[in-house]
Amino acid sequence: MRYATSTSSAMRDKALEFEKRRGAQRMAEIGAGGDAAWNTGAIETLREAVAAQGQRSDVRWADALSVSVRPMITCWFRALYCAAKTATSVGAISGGAD
């Protein structure tokens, strides 16, 4: 009788462990499905945003400003980078570094 009880307890433990693993696997599948759906939605939103940026309005100066923003920001970052490098070099030279 004692042997049957320990066997049944072991089987119950195995079944419980199996259910835990199956539940964890199902939760991982749900998470992966949710991530895939979110990524698909994000890509669609990005496509719509890029398509909307390419559309022109009837106001010429607004279109010109819209087109020039990205290149101007790039030029400003280049200028700031060069200024920082120059300031670092001047500071190092005037500080006595070789």
Sequence and secondary structure as in RCSB ss.txt:
>XXXX:A:sequence
MRYATSTSSAMRDKALEFEKRRGAQRMAEIGAGGDAAWNTGAIETLREAVAAQGQRSDVRWADALSVSVRPMITC
WFRALYCAAKTATSVGAISGGAD
>XXXX:A:secstr
 HHHHHHHHHHHHHHHHHHHHHHHHHHHHHHHHHHHHHHHHHHHHHHHHHHHHH   S HHHHHHHHHHHHHHHH
HHHHHHHHHHHHHHHHHHHTT  
